[in-house]
Amino acid sequence: AMVIDEGQLRDVTAEQVCFDSGSDAVQALSGGSIDAFVGAGEHVIRNRIKDLDVKGYAVTSQVPPYSLVTPSNSDIRTVADLAGKSVAVTAPGSLSDTELQRAAADAGIDYAGLRVVGSGTGATKQATIEKGGAAAGMVTDPLLTTMVSSGRFRVVWRPDFDYVALAVMARESWAAENRDRLAAFVTGIEATRTRVGADPAAALQVAQKQAPGLSTDILEKVLTTTVAQAPQGLVINDAVYADTVALLEKVGQIDPGTAPPFADAFGIFLAELQPPLDQGRRERHHRGRQLAVHAQRHRERASQALPPAARPLHRRVGSLR
């Protein structure tokens, strides 16, 4: 959203489209109703395993965004205390669920013994945790910072490992035919990320238009955290990819040895997306075209519309019209 508001998508008109889940966005991407999607990198891996035409072209966050939160007066002190109890995630099979499986494995408790509750996002998830529908829940910003800052909630577990948390993905066939548009999209995200880091005050003013309900203090914290989570140049190496694959194998989301090689899943990055174009070709490519950008954020992010680079565009998407 900030990328659009700042006018960073040169020669491309972007439209933001919101989905309730990453799986819904991937279906839209595969069906051709959107052109690009920013969501959990595991979607790239799963779809490549299925031989589907989806590939990653940039990474906007290499830090998992969800943390495990419980009411401040709860007797839950560690993840191990959740054995046999209910835990809220956005939906089964989502990134929040993947992180919960990792937290359970690290704590030495049986994930299958947890009562996992799909509670959606935003106010719905907060109410589920606060009213006892779940002993704890996986929460991401800006709701995470808002809840903890209220003093009514505290963090039980935070991820401390690298993971392809948010990636720009598109159909490989579309990317091959629209290389300059994809380059404009990715370049715009990186330009916004750089701007947020270099001029946080100006970036805050833009972000406030997207999230008028958030206090300045909370929004500043969210922007700072988001910038820190994005890799330089939106590029990762094969070690981060290998860690991501290892986690998906560990929690049983993919079978060992089935993940595609790094170069097959994330074959092109920012520098490679920008071949020189003559002016005539550039005008022909962009005249009358639109790139619609989707934010697959959970409702908490969709409603607050934080930027791709200024927040895990966790889930942002785009389409040509």
N, C-alpha and C positions, 0 to 999 in steps of 0.2 A: 504494500500500500504506500509506503513512504517513497519507494522507487518511482511509482506513478506520480505521486504528488510533487516530487522534486523535479519531474520532467527528465529523469535520467534515461528513459527509453527512447533514445533518438531514432527518428525515422520509423518508429513503431508505435501504434496506438494500442494501449493495453486496457483490457477489461478484467476486473477481478470477479471471479466466480467462486462461491463457497460450497464446500461439501461437508457432510457430517462425519465422514471417516475417510481414511486413506484408501480403503478398498473401493469405496464409491468413486473416488477420484481416478483410481487406476482403471476402473471399468470405463469411465468417460474418456480417459486418455486412449485406451485400446480401441474404443469405438470411434474415435476421431472427432468427438464433440468438443474436446479441448486439445490444445497443442503442446502444452508444457505443464509440468506439475512439480511442486516442491513439497516433498514429503519424506517419510522415513526411507533410508537407503535400502532397508531390507526388502522393499517392494521391487527394487531393481533386481536384486538377487533372486527372489522367488519367481519373478516373471521370466528372467533369463533361463532359469532351470526348466520352466515350462515351454521354452523356445518361443516366447512371445516377443513382439517387436518393441521392447522397452529398454532404454539404456540411460546411464547417468552421465551428465555433462558438467557438473560442478557440485561442490559440497558447501552448503551454507552453515552447517554446524557439525563439528566432530565430537560433540559432548552430548550425551543423552540428556534430554530436557526435563524428565520427570524425577521428582523426589517424593519420598514416602512421608506423608504428614498424618498426624494424629492430634486430637484435642489436647490442649495443655494440661488438663486435669486427668488425662488417661493414664492407666497403669502400664501402657505399652512403652518400653524403654529401648528395646532392640527389635530387630526383625524376628529374632527367635521367639519373642513374646507373642507373635502373631500366629503361631502354630494352632491350627484348628479354628481360627477366627476368620471373620469376613474382612475382605480388603476390596476397596473400590478401584476399578480401572475404567478407562473410557469405554472400552469394549474388548471382549475376548479376542486375542490375536492381534491387538494393536501394539504400538510401540510401548505404551504404558504397561501392557501385559508382559511384553518381552523383558522390560526392566524389572518387573516384579519377579519374574522367574529367575533372573540373575541374582536379585537380592536374596531370594529364598535359598538358592543353591549356595551362595557365599555364606549364608548363616547356618547352613547344614540342616535346614528343615525341608519337609516334603511339600513341594508346591501343590501337589494333588490333594494335600490335606487342608489347604486353604479354601475358604468359601469365597471365590472370586465373583465380585458383583460388577456388572456393566452399568455404570451410572452416568454415562455421558460426560459432559464437561460443565464448566462455569458454575453458576449458582446451584445447579442440580447436584453436582458432585460435592460441593461444599455442604449442602444441606444433608446429603447422605452421610457424610462423616460427622457433622455437628449433631445430628439428631439420632445417632446411634445405629444407622442403617449399615454402617461398616466401622470396624475398629480403627481403620486407617485407610488412606487412599493415595494413589499416585497422582500428583498434581504438578502442573507446569506453569510457567509465567504467562501472563501477569498475575494469574490467580494465586500462584505459589507465594510470591512476594506480598501480595495483598493479605492473604490469610495469616502468614507468619507475622507480618507487621502489626496485625490487629492485637496480637498477644494472646489470642484464643487458641492458637495452634502452634505446634512445634514440629521440627523435622526429625524423623527417626533415622532416615537413610538418604544419602545423596550418592549418585553415581560418581565414581572416580576413575573411570576408564575411557579410552578412546573408542568411538563407535561412529559409523556413518549415520548420524542422527537425522540430518536433513539434506536432501540432495535434489538438484534440478534434474528432472528426468523428462524424456520425450520419446516418441516412437523414432526408432533409428531411421526408418524410411522418410519420415517427415523432416528430421534433422538434416538428412542428406540433401533434400530439396530446398531447405529453408535455412541454410547455414548462417546467412547474414542476420536473419531475424533472431535466431537462437543466440548468436553472438551479441546482438544488441540487448537481449534480455539478461544474459549472464553478465555482460559488462555493466549494465545498469545496476544490478545487485551489488557487484563489487564496488562500484563508484559510491553507492549509498553507504556500504560498510565502511569505506575509507573516510567518507565525510562525517559519519557519526563519531568515529574515533578522533578525527582532527578538529571538529567543531561541534562538540556535544551540545552547546547552548542553542545553536541554530537547528540542529537535528531535533532537539527537544521540542522546539516550537512546531515543527512539522508533525512530530509524533503526537502532540497534544490534540491536533485536529482529528487524528484517527482514534484517539482514546480520551475523549473529553471527561470521562468519568473517573479517570485515574489521577491521583494526586501527583504533584510534580516530583516529590521524593521517590515514590514508588516507580514512576515512569523512568526517572534517571537510573535507578538501580537495574531496571529491566533492560534498558538500552546498553548500559555498561556490561552487563552479563552477556547479552546477546553478541556484542562485538567480540568479546573475549572468546566466545565459543566458535566463531567462524575461523577456519584456517586461512592463512595468508594466501591471497589470490584465489580463494575458493578451491584450492587444490589439496588433495590428500595423497599419501603414498601407499604402496601395497601393504605396508605393515598395518595401517589402520584398517584397511579392507580385510586383511587376514584376521585381525582381532574381531571384526564384525562377523565374519563367517564362523569363526570358532565359537562365538557366543550363540549364534543361531543353531549350530550343531549341538552345543552343550545343553540347550534347553529343549531340544527336540523339534525345532521348527523347520529344519531342513535335514535331510539325511547326509551323513558324512560322505565327503568326496563328490557331492553333486553340484556344489557351487561352481559357477563359471570362473575362469581366470580373471584377475583384476582388469587386464586390458580389454577383456570381452564385455565386462559389466560397466566399466568406466573408461571408455577408450579415448575420449577427447576432452580436453580442458580448455580453459579460457584462452591461452595464447594461441592454441591451434585452431580456435574458432574464428579467427579474424584474418583471413587471407585478404590481400589488397583487392579492392573492387574499383573498376573505372566508374566514373560518375554516371554514365549512361546506364550501365548495368544496375547500379545502386538505385537509380530512379525507377527503372522498370520493375525491380524487385519490390519496392516499397509503395508505389503509387496505388492508392485506394485499398491498401491491405491493413488488417488489424491483427494484433496479437493479443489474445485475451488471456489475462493472467489470473489463475485460480489460487485461492488460499485454502488449502485443505486443512485448515487449522481446526482444532477442536472448536466447539462453539465459543469457548472462552476467548480464543484468539480471533476467531472470525468476528465476533461481536466487537472486539476491541481493535481489530484490524491493525496489528503491529506489522512492521516491515519484514521483508524477507531477510535482509541482512541485519535489521535492527531487532530481529527476533526470529526464532526459527520459523522462517517462512514455511515452517513446519508444515509445509503443507500448503503450498501455493501452486496455482496452476495457470496455464494459459492456452488460448485458442485463437485460430485465425478466422476472420470472417470476411 
